[in-house]
Amino acid sequence: MRKFFREFFIYLINFILVIFLASQLFSLEKIPQISKKEEIKIVEEKIQTIEPPKKEIVKEKKEEETYTQVIYEVKVGDTIIGVAQKYSIDWKELARVNNLKDPNKLYVGQKLIIPVKKD
């Protein structure tokens, strides 16, 4: 009989705890009611503080860089980063020029176009 009351008491406490936590979880806080006039004032204040961005026209003088193309044949153990480092270019640029969908997959005998800047 003591075992029954002990288990009943534990279930009762757990039930009360669950009810309490659920009431805390689902209790709705009171949302402050704002009248239309106050809402309009708030919006007007925000509108007044916003300034349009300043436009600055910057003319950049671009020097046209000329490139030569070197054709490189992939050998065993080559990686895109290794090939790019040999020619001092970025591996992402090398992948873009060669339209590589997965730059991690190079095949032996594959031809890569390497853009090299003319000095």
Biopython code that builds the backbone (N, CA, C, O; Angstrom):
import numpy as np
from Bio.PDB.StructureBuilder import StructureBuilder

atoms = [
    (1, "MET", "N", (0.824, -1.188, 0.000)),
    (1, "MET", "CA", (0.000, 0.000, 0.000)),
    (1, "MET", "C", (0.875, 1.262, 0.000)),
    (1, "MET", "O", (0.551, 2.259, -0.645)),
    (2, "ARG", "N", (1.991, 1.194, 0.737)),
    (2, "ARG", "CA", (2.889, 2.352, 0.758)),
    (2, "ARG", "C", (3.472, 2.604, -0.635)),
    (2, "ARG", "O", (3.620, 3.753, -1.052)),
    (3, "LYS", "N", (3.798, 1.537, -1.342)),
    (3, "LYS", "CA", (4.350, 1.646, -2.681)),
    (3, "LYS", "C", (3.336, 2.342, -3.600)),
    (3, "LYS", "O", (3.709, 3.196, -4.404)),
    (4, "PHE", "N", (2.084, 1.985, -3.480)),
    (4, "PHE", "CA", (1.034, 2.595, -4.283)),
    (4, "PHE", "C", (0.950, 4.090, -4.017)),
    (4, "PHE", "O", (0.878, 4.872, -4.965)),
    (5, "PHE", "N", (0.959, 4.507, -2.759)),
    (5, "PHE", "CA", (0.853, 5.912, -2.417)),
    (5, "PHE", "C", (2.103, 6.681, -2.854)),
    (5, "PHE", "O", (2.024, 7.825, -3.301)),
    (6, "ARG", "N", (3.243, 6.032, -2.714)),
    (6, "ARG", "CA", (4.481, 6.681, -3.133)),
    (6, "ARG", "C", (4.456, 6.938, -4.653)),
    (6, "ARG", "O", (4.776, 8.043, -5.091)),
    (7, "GLU", "N", (4.084, 5.942, -5.450)),
    (7, "GLU", "CA", (4.010, 6.111, -6.900)),
    (7, "GLU", "C", (2.921, 7.116, -7.284)),
    (7, "GLU", "O", (3.105, 7.928, -8.190)),
    (8, "PHE", "N", (1.787, 7.051, -6.586)),
    (8, "PHE", "CA", (0.712, 7.995, -6.842)),
    (8, "PHE", "C", (1.174, 9.423, -6.559)),
    (8, "PHE", "O", (0.867, 10.341, -7.319)),
    (9, "PHE", "N", (1.907, 9.605, -5.469)),
    (9, "PHE", "CA", (2.413, 10.922, -5.095)),
    (9, "PHE", "C", (3.412, 11.435, -6.142)),
    (9, "PHE", "O", (3.391, 12.615, -6.491)),
    (10, "ILE", "N", (4.278, 10.560, -6.639)),
    (10, "ILE", "CA", (5.253, 10.942, -7.674)),
    (10, "ILE", "C", (4.519, 11.341, -8.952)),
    (10, "ILE", "O", (4.852, 12.365, -9.549)),
    (11, "TYR", "N", (3.540, 10.566, -9.383)),
    (11, "TYR", "CA", (2.761, 10.904, -10.577)),
    (11, "TYR", "C", (2.016, 12.207, -10.395)),
    (11, "TYR", "O", (1.924, 13.008, -11.325)),
    (12, "LEU", "N", (1.482, 12.428, -9.202)),
    (12, "LEU", "CA", (0.753, 13.661, -8.921)),
    (12, "LEU", "C", (1.676, 14.868, -9.015)),
    (12, "LEU", "O", (1.308, 15.885, -9.602)),
    (13, "ILE", "N", (2.862, 14.764, -8.445)),
    (13, "ILE", "CA", (3.824, 15.875, -8.508)),
    (13, "ILE", "C", (4.245, 16.122, -9.959)),
    (13, "ILE", "O", (4.340, 17.272, -10.386)),
    (14, "ASN", "N", (4.495, 15.059, -10.715)),
    (14, "ASN", "CA", (4.866, 15.209, -12.124)),
    (14, "ASN", "C", (3.741, 15.857, -12.927)),
    (14, "ASN", "O", (3.992, 16.702, -13.787)),
    (15, "PHE", "N", (2.518, 15.463, -12.646)),
    (15, "PHE", "CA", (1.370, 16.036, -13.335)),
    (15, "PHE", "C", (1.258, 17.526, -13.038)),
    (15, "PHE", "O", (1.038, 18.327, -13.947)),
    (16, "ILE", "N", (1.406, 17.896, -11.786)),
    (16, "ILE", "CA", (1.335, 19.310, -11.392)),
    (16, "ILE", "C", (2.467, 20.094, -12.046)),
    (16, "ILE", "O", (2.262, 21.216, -12.510)),
    (17, "LEU", "N", (3.661, 19.505, -12.084)),
    (17, "LEU", "CA", (4.804, 20.162, -12.703)),
    (17, "LEU", "C", (4.564, 20.385, -14.204)),
    (17, "LEU", "O", (4.860, 21.459, -14.727)),
    (18, "VAL", "N", (4.034, 19.384, -14.882)),
    (18, "VAL", "CA", (3.745, 19.512, -16.314)),
    (18, "VAL", "C", (2.693, 20.581, -16.553)),
    (18, "VAL", "O", (2.834, 21.387, -17.473)),
    (19, "ILE", "N", (1.661, 20.604, -15.758)),
    (19, "ILE", "CA", (0.607, 21.615, -15.901)),
    (19, "ILE", "C", (1.190, 23.004, -15.682)),
    (19, "ILE", "O", (0.877, 23.930, -16.430)),
    (20, "PHE", "N", (2.030, 23.159, -14.671)),
    (20, "PHE", "CA", (2.632, 24.459, -14.381)),
    (20, "PHE", "C", (3.510, 24.920, -15.548)),
    (20, "PHE", "O", (3.406, 26.063, -15.993)),
    (21, "LEU", "N", (4.374, 24.029, -16.039)),
    (21, "LEU", "CA", (5.266, 24.393, -17.136)),
    (21, "LEU", "C", (4.487, 24.691, -18.412)),
    (21, "LEU", "O", (4.843, 25.611, -19.149)),
    (22, "ALA", "N", (3.449, 23.942, -18.681)),
    (22, "ALA", "CA", (2.637, 24.191, -19.864)),
    (22, "ALA", "C", (1.940, 25.539, -19.756)),
    (22, "ALA", "O", (1.832, 26.260, -20.748)),
    (23, "SER", "N", (1.471, 25.885, -18.578)),
    (23, "SER", "CA", (0.802, 27.175, -18.413)),
    (23, "SER", "C", (1.794, 28.314, -18.612)),
    (23, "SER", "O", (1.436, 29.359, -19.156)),
    (24, "GLN", "N", (3.048, 28.119, -18.173)),
    (24, "GLN", "CA", (4.071, 29.136, -18.384)),
    (24, "GLN", "C", (4.433, 29.247, -19.861)),
    (24, "GLN", "O", (4.669, 30.339, -20.378)),
    (25, "LEU", "N", (4.474, 28.107, -20.521)),
    (25, "LEU", "CA", (4.851, 28.085, -21.926)),
    (25, "LEU", "C", (3.800, 28.739, -22.809)),
    (25, "LEU", "O", (4.132, 29.492, -23.724)),
    (26, "PHE", "N", (2.544, 28.453, -22.538)),
    (26, "PHE", "CA", (1.474, 28.929, -23.401)),
    (26, "PHE", "C", (0.785, 30.187, -22.905)),
    (26, "PHE", "O", (-0.211, 30.620, -23.486)),
    (27, "SER", "N", (1.300, 30.773, -21.846)),
    (27, "SER", "CA", (0.664, 32.005, -21.372)),
    (27, "SER", "C", (1.013, 33.127, -22.337)),
    (27, "SER", "O", (2.156, 33.271, -22.769)),
    (28, "LEU", "N", (0.013, 33.906, -22.658)),
    (28, "LEU", "CA", (0.202, 35.008, -23.587)),
    (28, "LEU", "C", (0.426, 36.284, -22.807)),
    (28, "LEU", "O", (-0.322, 36.629, -21.892)),
    (29, "GLU", "N", (1.485, 36.974, -23.201)),
    (29, "GLU", "CA", (1.729, 38.256, -22.559)),
    (29, "GLU", "C", (0.739, 39.267, -23.114)),
    (29, "GLU", "O", (0.269, 39.150, -24.246)),
    (30, "LYS", "N", (0.441, 40.244, -22.307)),
    (30, "LYS", "CA", (-0.470, 41.271, -22.785)),
    (30, "LYS", "C", (0.257, 42.142, -23.794)),
    (30, "LYS", "O", (1.330, 42.678, -23.519)),
    (31, "ILE", "N", (-0.343, 42.271, -24.959)),
    (31, "ILE", "CA", (0.231, 43.088, -26.015)),
    (31, "ILE", "C", (-0.254, 44.510, -25.805)),
    (31, "ILE", "O", (-1.457, 44.756, -25.713)),
    (32, "PRO", "N", (0.686, 45.450, -25.729)),
    (32, "PRO", "CA", (0.239, 46.831, -25.508)),
    (32, "PRO", "C", (-0.570, 47.329, -26.697)),
    (32, "PRO", "O", (-0.197, 47.131, -27.853)),
    (33, "GLN", "N", (-1.665, 47.969, -26.388)),
    (33, "GLN", "CA", (-2.538, 48.498, -27.428)),
    (33, "GLN", "C", (-2.066, 49.899, -27.807)),
    (33, "GLN", "O", (-1.956, 50.780, -26.954)),
    (34, "ILE", "N", (-1.789, 50.094, -29.090)),
    (34, "ILE", "CA", (-1.346, 51.387, -29.583)),
    (34, "ILE", "C", (-2.459, 51.950, -30.455)),
    (34, "ILE", "O", (-2.964, 51.287, -31.360)),
    (35, "SER", "N", (-2.818, 53.166, -30.163)),
    (35, "SER", "CA", (-3.871, 53.791, -30.964)),
    (35, "SER", "C", (-3.294, 54.181, -32.325)),
    (35, "SER", "O", (-2.077, 54.243, -32.499)),
    (36, "LYS", "N", (-4.170, 54.440, -33.273)),
    (36, "LYS", "CA", (-3.752, 54.806, -34.628)),
    (36, "LYS", "C", (-2.939, 56.099, -34.622)),
    (36, "LYS", "O", (-1.977, 56.233, -35.378)),
    (37, "LYS", "N", (-3.325, 57.046, -33.773)),
    (37, "LYS", "CA", (-2.601, 58.318, -33.708)),
    (37, "LYS", "C", (-1.173, 58.097, -33.238)),
    (37, "LYS", "O", (-0.236, 58.659, -33.805)),
    (38, "GLU", "N", (-0.999, 57.273, -32.194)),
    (38, "GLU", "CA", (0.348, 56.989, -31.692)),
    (38, "GLU", "C", (1.161, 56.236, -32.744)),
    (38, "GLU", "O", (2.358, 56.476, -32.905)),
    (39, "GLU", "N", (0.510, 55.339, -33.447)),
    (39, "GLU", "CA", (1.196, 54.569, -34.483)),
    (39, "GLU", "C", (1.674, 55.482, -35.604)),
    (39, "GLU", "O", (2.785, 55.320, -36.107)),
    (40, "ILE", "N", (0.847, 56.432, -35.995)),
    (40, "ILE", "CA", (1.211, 57.378, -37.048)),
    (40, "ILE", "C", (2.378, 58.242, -36.585)),
    (40, "ILE", "O", (3.284, 58.523, -37.370)),
    (41, "LYS", "N", (2.371, 58.671, -35.315)),
    (41, "LYS", "CA", (3.470, 59.482, -34.790)),
    (41, "LYS", "C", (4.785, 58.701, -34.831)),
    (41, "LYS", "O", (5.829, 59.243, -35.192)),
    (42, "ILE", "N", (4.720, 57.442, -34.461)),
    (42, "ILE", "CA", (5.926, 56.609, -34.466)),
    (42, "ILE", "C", (6.459, 56.468, -35.886)),
    (42, "ILE", "O", (7.662, 56.584, -36.117)),
    (43, "VAL", "N", (5.572, 56.222, -36.826)),
    (43, "VAL", "CA", (5.984, 56.083, -38.228)),
    (43, "VAL", "C", (6.569, 57.389, -38.746)),
    (43, "VAL", "O", (7.581, 57.369, -39.446)),
    (44, "GLU", "N", (5.955, 58.527, -38.417)),
    (44, "GLU", "CA", (6.457, 59.819, -38.865)),
    (44, "GLU", "C", (7.834, 60.098, -38.283)),
    (44, "GLU", "O", (8.693, 60.640, -38.980)),
    (45, "GLU", "N", (8.066, 59.744, -37.027)),
    (45, "GLU", "CA", (9.379, 59.933, -36.420)),
    (45, "GLU", "C", (10.430, 59.108, -37.151)),
    (45, "GLU", "O", (11.542, 59.579, -37.387)),
    (46, "LYS", "N", (10.078, 57.886, -37.505)),
    (46, "LYS", "CA", (11.020, 57.036, -38.222)),
    (46, "LYS", "C", (11.301, 57.593, -39.614)),
    (46, "LYS", "O", (12.433, 57.536, -40.095)),
    (47, "ILE", "N", (10.277, 58.125, -40.251)),
    (47, "ILE", "CA", (10.454, 58.681, -41.597)),
    (47, "ILE", "C", (11.365, 59.892, -41.549)),
    (47, "ILE", "O", (12.196, 60.074, -42.439)),
    (48, "GLN", "N", (11.227, 60.710, -40.543)),
    (48, "GLN", "CA", (12.032, 61.920, -40.451)),
    (48, "GLN", "C", (13.503, 61.605, -40.175)),
    (48, "GLN", "O", (14.374, 62.358, -40.610)),
    (49, "THR", "N", (13.795, 60.542, -39.482)),
    (49, "THR", "CA", (15.177, 60.248, -39.135)),
    (49, "THR", "C", (15.930, 59.524, -40.244)),
    (49, "THR", "O", (17.157, 59.439, -40.203)),
    (50, "ILE", "N", (15.221, 59.009, -41.218)),
    (50, "ILE", "CA", (15.877, 58.292, -42.305)),
    (50, "ILE", "C", (16.335, 59.285, -43.359)),
    (50, "ILE", "O", (15.553, 60.094, -43.857)),
    (51, "GLU", "N", (17.642, 59.207, -43.696)),
    (51, "GLU", "CA", (18.189, 60.094, -44.719)),
    (51, "GLU", "C", (18.553, 59.257, -45.938)),
    (51, "GLU", "O", (19.020, 58.125, -45.812)),
    (52, "PRO", "N", (18.334, 59.821, -47.105)),
    (52, "PRO", "CA", (18.704, 59.062, -48.302)),
    (52, "PRO", "C", (20.225, 58.925, -48.378)),
    (52, "PRO", "O", (20.952, 59.804, -47.915)),
    (53, "PRO", "N", (20.699, 57.838, -48.956)),
    (53, "PRO", "CA", (22.145, 57.658, -49.045)),
    (53, "PRO", "C", (22.767, 58.674, -49.997)),
    (53, "PRO", "O", (22.164, 59.073, -50.993)),
    (54, "LYS", "N", (23.977, 59.076, -49.667)),
    (54, "LYS", "CA", (24.679, 60.034, -50.518)),
    (54, "LYS", "C", (25.307, 59.282, -51.678)),
    (54, "LYS", "O", (25.922, 58.228, -51.518)),
    (55, "LYS", "N", (25.126, 59.866, -52.846)),
    (55, "LYS", "CA", (25.668, 59.230, -54.033)),
    (55, "LYS", "C", (27.041, 59.816, -54.323)),
    (55, "LYS", "O", (27.226, 61.030, -54.410)),
    (56, "GLU", "N", (27.977, 58.924, -54.468)),
    (56, "GLU", "CA", (29.315, 59.349, -54.834)),
    (56, "GLU", "C", (29.685, 58.643, -56.123)),
    (56, "GLU", "O", (29.613, 57.419, -56.234)),
    (57, "ILE", "N", (30.072, 59.428, -57.067)),
    (57, "ILE", "CA", (30.472, 58.846, -58.335)),
    (57, "ILE", "C", (31.991, 58.739, -58.326)),
    (57, "ILE", "O", (32.711, 59.732, -58.228)),
    (58, "VAL", "N", (32.437, 57.522, -58.430)),
    (58, "VAL", "CA", (33.871, 57.274, -58.427)),
    (58, "VAL", "C", (34.235, 56.727, -59.797)),
    (58, "VAL", "O", (33.721, 55.699, -60.236)),
    (59, "LYS", "N", (35.110, 57.423, -60.441)),
    (59, "LYS", "CA", (35.568, 56.951, -61.741)),
    (59, "LYS", "C", (36.871, 56.198, -61.541)),
    (59, "LYS", "O", (37.871, 56.743, -61.075)),
    (60, "GLU", "N", (36.824, 54.964, -61.898)),
    (60, "GLU", "CA", (38.017, 54.143, -61.767)),
    (60, "GLU", "C", (38.663, 54.006, -63.127)),
    (60, "GLU", "O", (38.006, 53.742, -64.134)),
    (61, "LYS", "N", (39.934, 54.188, -63.125)),
    (61, "LYS", "CA", (40.667, 54.021, -64.364)),
    (61, "LYS", "C", (41.152, 52.580, -64.397)),
    (61, "LYS", "O", (42.025, 52.169, -63.633)),
    (62, "LYS", "N", (40.565, 51.849, -65.292)),
    (62, "LYS", "CA", (40.924, 50.443, -65.398)),
    (62, "LYS", "C", (41.956, 50.275, -66.499)),
    (62, "LYS", "O", (41.771, 50.682, -67.646)),
    (63, "GLU", "N", (43.025, 49.668, -66.098)),
    (63, "GLU", "CA", (44.038, 49.349, -67.085)),
    (63, "GLU", "C", (43.723, 47.964, -67.620)),
    (63, "GLU", "O", (43.497, 47.017, -66.867)),
    (64, "GLU", "N", (43.715, 47.877, -68.901)),
    (64, "GLU", "CA", (43.420, 46.583, -69.479)),
    (64, "GLU", "C", (44.647, 45.697, -69.331)),
    (64, "GLU", "O", (45.747, 46.028, -69.774)),
    (65, "GLU", "N", (44.417, 44.576, -68.701)),
    (65, "GLU", "CA", (45.500, 43.628, -68.520)),
    (65, "GLU", "C", (45.419, 42.601, -69.631)),
    (65, "GLU", "O", (44.344, 42.106, -69.970)),
    (66, "THR", "N", (46.549, 42.298, -70.178)),
    (66, "THR", "CA", (46.571, 41.304, -71.233)),
    (66, "THR", "C", (47.090, 39.991, -70.676)),
    (66, "THR", "O", (48.007, 39.953, -69.856)),
    (67, "TYR", "N", (46.492, 38.947, -71.134)),
    (67, "TYR", "CA", (46.843, 37.621, -70.665)),
    (67, "TYR", "C", (47.300, 36.774, -71.844)),
    (67, "TYR", "O", (46.864, 36.960, -72.980)),
    (68, "THR", "N", (48.177, 35.854, -71.541)),
    (68, "THR", "CA", (48.482, 34.811, -72.512)),
    (68, "THR", "C", (47.941, 33.525, -71.936)),
    (68, "THR", "O", (47.816, 33.377, -70.720)),
    (69, "GLN", "N", (47.627, 32.612, -72.799)),
    (69, "GLN", "CA", (47.073, 31.346, -72.325)),
    (69, "GLN", "C", (48.130, 30.262, -72.467)),
    (69, "GLN", "O", (48.761, 30.098, -73.512)),
    (70, "VAL", "N", (48.292, 29.538, -71.380)),
    (70, "VAL", "CA", (49.193, 28.394, -71.373)),
    (70, "VAL", "C", (48.322, 27.164, -71.206)),
    (70, "VAL", "O", (47.428, 27.152, -70.360)),
    (71, "ILE", "N", (48.561, 26.146, -71.983)),
    (71, "ILE", "CA", (47.822, 24.894, -71.853)),
    (71, "ILE", "C", (48.668, 23.958, -70.992)),
    (71, "ILE", "O", (49.824, 23.677, -71.307)),
    (72, "TYR", "N", (48.080, 23.488, -69.916)),
    (72, "TYR", "CA", (48.772, 22.599, -68.992)),
    (72, "TYR", "C", (48.069, 21.250, -68.994)),
    (72, "TYR", "O", (46.842, 21.181, -68.920)),
    (73, "GLU", "N", (48.844, 20.187, -69.080)),
    (73, "GLU", "CA", (48.281, 18.837, -69.043)),
    (73, "GLU", "C", (48.447, 18.291, -67.627)),
    (73, "GLU", "O", (49.550, 18.280, -67.080)),
    (74, "VAL", "N", (47.339, 17.840, -67.043)),
    (74, "VAL", "CA", (47.331, 17.349, -65.668)),
    (74, "VAL", "C", (48.103, 16.039, -65.589)),
    (74, "VAL", "O", (47.932, 15.137, -66.408)),
    (75, "LYS", "N", (48.968, 15.967, -64.560)),
    (75, "LYS", "CA", (49.769, 14.768, -64.323)),
    (75, "LYS", "C", (49.301, 14.095, -63.041)),
    (75, "LYS", "O", (48.479, 14.647, -62.309)),
    (76, "VAL", "N", (49.817, 12.918, -62.772)),
    (76, "VAL", "CA", (49.450, 12.177, -61.564)),
    (76, "VAL", "C", (49.865, 12.996, -60.340)),
    (76, "VAL", "O", (51.004, 13.456, -60.253)),
    (77, "GLY", "N", (48.946, 13.175, -59.405)),
    (77, "GLY", "CA", (49.234, 13.892, -58.162)),
    (77, "GLY", "C", (48.982, 15.387, -58.233)),
    (77, "GLY", "O", (49.111, 16.071, -57.218)),
    (78, "ASP", "N", (48.629, 15.919, -59.397)),
    (78, "ASP", "CA", (48.351, 17.353, -59.515)),
    (78, "ASP", "C", (47.034, 17.701, -58.852)),
    (78, "ASP", "O", (46.068, 16.940, -58.909)),
    (79, "THR", "N", (47.013, 18.852, -58.228)),
    (79, "THR", "CA", (45.776, 19.406, -57.673)),
    (79, "THR", "C", (45.584, 20.786, -58.274)),
    (79, "THR", "O", (46.528, 21.383, -58.791)),
    (80, "ILE", "N", (44.386, 21.279, -58.207)),
    (80, "ILE", "CA", (44.101, 22.597, -58.782)),
    (80, "ILE", "C", (44.886, 23.674, -58.054)),
    (80, "ILE", "O", (45.338, 24.640, -58.668)),
    (81, "ILE", "N", (45.050, 23.511, -56.737)),
    (81, "ILE", "CA", (45.793, 24.501, -55.962)),
    (81, "ILE", "C", (47.274, 24.445, -56.334)),
    (81, "ILE", "O", (47.928, 25.480, -56.467)),
    (82, "GLY", "N", (47.798, 23.229, -56.502)),
    (82, "GLY", "CA", (49.199, 23.082, -56.881)),
    (82, "GLY", "C", (49.493, 23.685, -58.241)),
    (82, "GLY", "O", (50.502, 24.370, -58.411)),
    (83, "VAL", "N", (48.627, 23.438, -59.207)),
    (83, "VAL", "CA", (48.808, 23.996, -60.549)),
    (83, "VAL", "C", (48.705, 25.518, -60.492)),
    (83, "VAL", "O", (49.489, 26.216, -61.134)),
    (84, "ALA", "N", (47.759, 26.028, -59.739)),
    (84, "ALA", "CA", (47.581, 27.480, -59.623)),
    (84, "ALA", "C", (48.806, 28.117, -58.972)),
    (84, "ALA", "O", (49.227, 29.201, -59.377)),
    (85, "GLN", "N", (49.373, 27.467, -57.983)),
    (85, "GLN", "CA", (50.558, 28.016, -57.332)),
    (85, "GLN", "C", (51.764, 28.023, -58.265)),
    (85, "GLN", "O", (52.601, 28.922, -58.185)),
    (86, "LYS", "N", (51.862, 27.036, -59.144)),
    (86, "LYS", "CA", (52.976, 27.006, -60.097)),
    (86, "LYS", "C", (52.972, 28.237, -60.992)),
    (86, "LYS", "O", (54.030, 28.754, -61.352)),
    (87, "TYR", "N", (51.782, 28.705, -61.350)),
    (87, "TYR", "CA", (51.653, 29.840, -62.258)),
    (87, "TYR", "C", (51.262, 31.129, -61.537)),
    (87, "TYR", "O", (50.953, 32.130, -62.184)),
    (88, "SER", "N", (51.272, 31.113, -60.223)),
    (88, "SER", "CA", (50.992, 32.294, -59.388)),
    (88, "SER", "C", (49.632, 32.921, -59.699)),
    (88, "SER", "O", (49.524, 34.136, -59.867)),
    (89, "ILE", "N", (48.608, 32.093, -59.774)),
    (89, "ILE", "CA", (47.251, 32.600, -59.947)),
    (89, "ILE", "C", (46.365, 31.978, -58.872)),
    (89, "ILE", "O", (46.752, 31.021, -58.201)),
    (90, "ASP", "N", (45.188, 32.536, -58.727)),
    (90, "ASP", "CA", (44.238, 32.032, -57.740)),
    (90, "ASP", "C", (43.569, 30.774, -58.287)),
    (90, "ASP", "O", (43.216, 30.711, -59.465)),
    (91, "TRP", "N", (43.399, 29.777, -57.426)),
    (91, "TRP", "CA", (42.810, 28.517, -57.881)),
    (91, "TRP", "C", (41.351, 28.704, -58.300)),
    (91, "TRP", "O", (40.855, 27.987, -59.168)),
    (92, "LYS", "N", (40.667, 29.671, -57.679)),
    (92, "LYS", "CA", (39.262, 29.911, -58.049)),
    (92, "LYS", "C", (39.173, 30.476, -59.465)),
    (92, "LYS", "O", (38.267, 30.142, -60.228)),
    (93, "GLU", "N", (40.136, 31.340, -59.797)),
    (93, "GLU", "CA", (40.178, 31.897, -61.150)),
    (93, "GLU", "C", (40.464, 30.795, -62.161)),
    (93, "GLU", "O", (39.863, 30.763, -63.235)),
    (94, "LEU", "N", (41.375, 29.896, -61.823)),
    (94, "LEU", "CA", (41.706, 28.777, -62.702)),
    (94, "LEU", "C", (40.490, 27.881, -62.922)),
    (94, "LEU", "O", (40.237, 27.437, -64.042)),
    (95, "ALA", "N", (39.750, 27.621, -61.868)),
    (95, "ALA", "CA", (38.539, 26.801, -61.983)),
    (95, "ALA", "C", (37.477, 27.511, -62.824)),
    (95, "ALA", "O", (36.769, 26.870, -63.601)),
    (96, "ARG", "N", (37.365, 28.833, -62.669)),
    (96, "ARG", "CA", (36.370, 29.599, -63.427)),
    (96, "ARG", "C", (36.707, 29.614, -64.918)),
    (96, "ARG", "O", (35.831, 29.422, -65.761)),
    (97, "VAL", "N", (37.968, 29.840, -65.233)),
    (97, "VAL", "CA", (38.387, 29.905, -66.636)),
    (97, "VAL", "C", (38.150, 28.575, -67.341)),
    (97, "VAL", "O", (37.792, 28.543, -68.519)),
    (98, "ASN", "N", (38.352, 27.469, -66.609)),
    (98, "ASN", "CA", (38.224, 26.146, -67.207)),
    (98, "ASN", "C", (36.835, 25.538, -67.029)),
    (98, "ASN", "O", (36.616, 24.381, -67.389)),
    (99, "ASN", "N", (35.894, 26.307, -66.476)),
    (99, "ASN", "CA", (34.513, 25.841, -66.255)),
    (99, "ASN", "C", (34.468, 24.507, -65.512)),
    (99, "ASN", "O", (33.748, 23.589, -65.904)),
    (100, "LEU", "N", (35.250, 24.416, -64.429)),
    (100, "LEU", "CA", (35.273, 23.189, -63.628)),
    (100, "LEU", "C", (34.124, 23.233, -62.636)),
    (100, "LEU", "O", (34.075, 24.116, -61.780)),
    (101, "LYS", "N", (33.204, 22.291, -62.744)),
    (101, "LYS", "CA", (32.084, 22.229, -61.796)),
    (101, "LYS", "C", (32.573, 21.793, -60.425)),
    (101, "LYS", "O", (32.156, 22.342, -59.406)),
    (102, "ASP", "N", (33.458, 20.804, -60.403)),
    (102, "ASP", "CA", (34.055, 20.348, -59.151)),
    (102, "ASP", "C", (35.570, 20.460, -59.284)),
    (102, "ASP", "O", (36.206, 19.596, -59.888)),
    (103, "PRO", "N", (36.158, 21.533, -58.716)),
    (103, "PRO", "CA", (37.592, 21.741, -58.883)),
    (103, "PRO", "C", (38.447, 20.678, -58.186)),
    (103, "PRO", "O", (39.656, 20.619, -58.413)),
    (104, "ASN", "N", (37.847, 19.853, -57.355)),
    (104, "ASN", "CA", (38.605, 18.800, -56.679)),
    (104, "ASN", "C", (38.829, 17.595, -57.586)),
    (104, "ASN", "O", (39.639, 16.726, -57.264)),
    (105, "LYS", "N", (38.135, 17.531, -58.698)),
    (105, "LYS", "CA", (38.253, 16.391, -59.598)),
    (105, "LYS", "C", (39.031, 16.788, -60.848)),
    (105, "LYS", "O", (38.491, 17.417, -61.758)),
    (106, "LEU", "N", (40.293, 16.417, -60.876)),
    (106, "LEU", "CA", (41.119, 16.582, -62.062)),
    (106, "LEU", "C", (41.484, 15.187, -62.542)),
    (106, "LEU", "O", (41.663, 14.268, -61.743)),
    (107, "TYR", "N", (41.590, 15.042, -63.853)),
    (107, "TYR", "CA", (41.902, 13.742, -64.423)),
    (107, "TYR", "C", (43.252, 13.813, -65.127)),
    (107, "TYR", "O", (43.593, 14.827, -65.736)),
    (108, "VAL", "N", (44.010, 12.735, -65.040)),
    (108, "VAL", "CA", (45.312, 12.668, -65.696)),
    (108, "VAL", "C", (45.093, 12.839, -67.193)),
    (108, "VAL", "O", (44.238, 12.180, -67.785)),
    (109, "GLY", "N", (45.874, 13.731, -67.800)),
    (109, "GLY", "CA", (45.745, 14.007, -69.219)),
    (109, "GLY", "C", (44.785, 15.144, -69.534)),
    (109, "GLY", "O", (44.706, 15.585, -70.680)),
    (110, "GLN", "N", (44.054, 15.625, -68.535)),
    (110, "GLN", "CA", (43.113, 16.735, -68.745)),
    (110, "GLN", "C", (43.899, 17.998, -69.078)),
    (110, "GLN", "O", (44.940, 18.257, -68.475)),
    (111, "LYS", "N", (43.413, 18.776, -70.022)),
    (111, "LYS", "CA", (44.070, 20.012, -70.435)),
    (111, "LYS", "C", (43.423, 21.180, -69.700)),
    (111, "LYS", "O", (42.202, 21.338, -69.712)),
    (112, "LEU", "N", (44.251, 21.988, -69.067)),
    (112, "LEU", "CA", (43.777, 23.173, -68.356)),
    (112, "LEU", "C", (44.313, 24.411, -69.035)),
    (112, "LEU", "O", (45.489, 24.465, -69.394)),
    (113, "ILE", "N", (43.468, 25.400, -69.214)),
    (113, "ILE", "CA", (43.880, 26.685, -69.755)),
    (113, "ILE", "C", (44.326, 27.541, -68.589)),
    (113, "ILE", "O", (43.569, 27.756, -67.643)),
    (114, "ILE", "N", (45.562, 28.034, -68.657)),
    (114, "ILE", "CA", (46.115, 28.841, -67.571)),
    (114, "ILE", "C", (46.308, 30.263, -68.082)),
    (114, "ILE", "O", (47.130, 30.486, -68.970)),
    (115, "PRO", "N", (45.562, 31.237, -67.537)),
    (115, "PRO", "CA", (45.774, 32.632, -67.942)),
    (115, "PRO", "C", (46.980, 33.195, -67.204)),
    (115, "PRO", "O", (47.000, 33.225, -65.973)),
    (116, "VAL", "N", (47.982, 33.640, -67.949)),
    (116, "VAL", "CA", (49.183, 34.202, -67.350)),
    (116, "VAL", "C", (49.284, 35.657, -67.812)),
    (116, "VAL", "O", (49.154, 35.941, -69.002)),
    (117, "LYS", "N", (49.516, 36.581, -66.866)),
    (117, "LYS", "CA", (49.592, 38.002, -67.205)),
    (117, "LYS", "C", (50.883, 38.283, -67.970)),
    (117, "LYS", "O", (51.949, 37.745, -67.672)),
    (118, "LYS", "N", (50.734, 39.150, -68.969)),
    (118, "LYS", "CA", (51.916, 39.628, -69.677)),
    (118, "LYS", "C", (52.485, 40.790, -68.880)),
    (118, "LYS", "O", (51.738, 41.616, -68.355)),
    (119, "ASP", "N", (53.776, 40.850, -68.792)),
    (119, "ASP", "CA", (54.406, 41.957, -68.046)),
    (119, "ASP", "C", (54.684, 43.136, -68.927)),
    (119, "ASP", "O", (55.210, 44.147, -68.460)),
]
sb = StructureBuilder()
sb.init_structure("model")
sb.init_model(0)
sb.init_chain("A")
sb.init_seg("    ")
for serial, (resi, resn, name, xyz) in enumerate(atoms, 1):
    if name == "N":
        sb.init_residue(resn, " ", resi, " ")
    sb.init_atom(name, np.array(xyz, "f"), 0.0, 1.0, " ", f" {name:<3s}", serial, name[0])
structure = sb.get_structure()
